[in-house]
Amino acid sequence: MERLLLYLALAAAVALILLQLPRLRPQPDYCAEARRLTATILAVWAGGGSVTDAFDLRGVAVTPTGVSCAPCGVSASAPIESRLGSGELSGRWRLRIRYQGGKVVLEPA
């Protein structure tokens, strides 16, 4: 009987651990993603060309004069044309960032 109780307690502990696994996944580092986005925008603005990449963003503001993330203290000043339909980016975005006519164009990829 004691052995049965021990097995039941062990099974309950394993079940509890397995139920917690979805919460243990690493969360995206939104500030690192915002820094990576601003660095990409500045690189495209300075060197021309085009970059397509995915970003996990939260609270990144896009204006015609640049992008910024107030919670992270990150900003980049460059003339931007946004074709994203929103002034704030949150969530997972796959973006095409390209230089065209003296501006950096942000559009969904």
C-alpha positions as semicolon CSV with decimal commas, in nm:
position;residue;x (nm);y (nm);z (nm)
1;M;0,000;0,000;0,000
2;E;0,283;0,240;0,080
3;R;0,441;0,163;-0,255
4;L;0,114;0,247;-0,433
5;L;0,092;0,582;-0,254
6;L;0,453;0,655;-0,348
7;Y;0,381;0,580;-0,716
8;L;0,071;0,798;-0,710
9;A;0,265;1,088;-0,555
10;L;0,540;1,046;-0,816
11;A;0,284;1,039;-1,099
12;A;0,117;1,354;-0,963
13;A;0,453;1,533;-0,944
14;V;0,540;1,437;-1,303
15;A;0,196;1,549;-1,424
16;L;0,238;1,882;-1,247
17;I;0,576;1,937;-1,410
18;L;0,441;1,849;-1,754
19;L;0,153;2,093;-1,711
20;Q;0,401;2,372;-1,632
21;L;0,616;2,317;-1,945
22;P;0,431;2,561;-2,174
23;R;0,499;2,839;-1,923
24;L;0,869;2,756;-1,911
25;R;0,933;2,839;-2,278
26;P;1,170;3,131;-2,323
27;Q;0,992;3,456;-2,395
28;P;1,116;3,680;-2,678
29;D;1,345;3,966;-2,583
30;Y;1,139;4,252;-2,726
31;C;1,407;4,513;-2,659
32;A;1,670;4,312;-2,846
33;E;1,427;4,278;-3,136
34;A;1,358;4,653;-3,134
35;R;1,734;4,722;-3,137
36;R;1,777;4,478;-3,426
37;L;1,496;4,648;-3,621
38;T;1,641;4,996;-3,570
39;A;1,990;4,875;-3,668
40;T;1,847;4,718;-3,984
41;I;1,661;5,039;-4,073
42;L;1,975;5,250;-4,025
43;A;2,186;5,005;-4,229
44;V;1,937;5,010;-4,518
45;W;1,913;5,389;-4,503
46;A;2,291;5,432;-4,502
47;G;2,377;5,166;-4,757
48;G;2,066;5,117;-4,968
49;G;1,946;4,776;-5,070
50;S;1,679;4,559;-4,914
51;V;1,642;4,327;-4,615
52;T;1,361;4,082;-4,539
53;D;1,344;3,950;-4,183
54;A;1,102;3,855;-3,904
55;F;1,079;4,053;-3,581
56;D;0,895;3,992;-3,251
57;L;0,798;4,344;-3,151
58;R;0,601;4,510;-2,875
59;G;0,521;4,881;-2,867
60;V;0,744;4,999;-3,153
61;A;0,615;5,330;-3,290
62;V;0,661;5,403;-3,661
63;T;0,646;5,765;-3,778
64;P;0,755;5,937;-4,101
65;T;1,070;6,058;-3,920
66;G;1,180;5,727;-3,766
67;V;1,101;5,440;-3,534
68;S;1,118;5,424;-3,156
69;C;1,042;5,195;-2,865
70;A;0,982;5,400;-2,551
71;P;0,996;5,110;-2,300
72;C;1,335;5,006;-2,438
73;G;1,475;5,354;-2,501
74;V;1,557;5,267;-2,864
75;S;1,508;5,497;-3,160
76;A;1,631;5,551;-3,514
77;S;1,587;5,872;-3,712
78;A;1,546;5,816;-4,084
79;P;1,282;5,916;-4,338
80;I;1,036;5,626;-4,336
81;E;0,742;5,534;-4,552
82;S;0,530;5,274;-4,376
83;R;0,300;5,044;-4,569
84;L;0,204;4,849;-4,259
85;G;-0,125;5,025;-4,190
86;S;-0,045;5,083;-3,824
87;G;0,155;5,339;-3,633
88;E;0,255;5,085;-3,367
89;L;0,401;4,742;-3,424
90;S;0,325;4,463;-3,179
91;G;0,346;4,092;-3,237
92;R;0,543;3,890;-3,490
93;W;0,608;4,079;-3,813
94;R;0,786;3,961;-4,126
95;L;0,906;4,284;-4,284
96;R;1,069;4,386;-4,606
97;I;1,283;4,692;-4,539
98;R;1,414;4,863;-4,853
99;Y;1,560;5,190;-4,971
100;Q;1,360;5,376;-5,234
101;G;1,365;5,740;-5,338
102;G;1,556;5,871;-5,038
103;K;1,332;5,690;-4,789
104;V;1,326;5,360;-4,605
105;V;1,013;5,169;-4,699
106;L;0,864;4,927;-4,443
107;E;0,620;4,677;-4,586
108;P;0,492;4,331;-4,499
109;A;0,689;4,053;-4,665
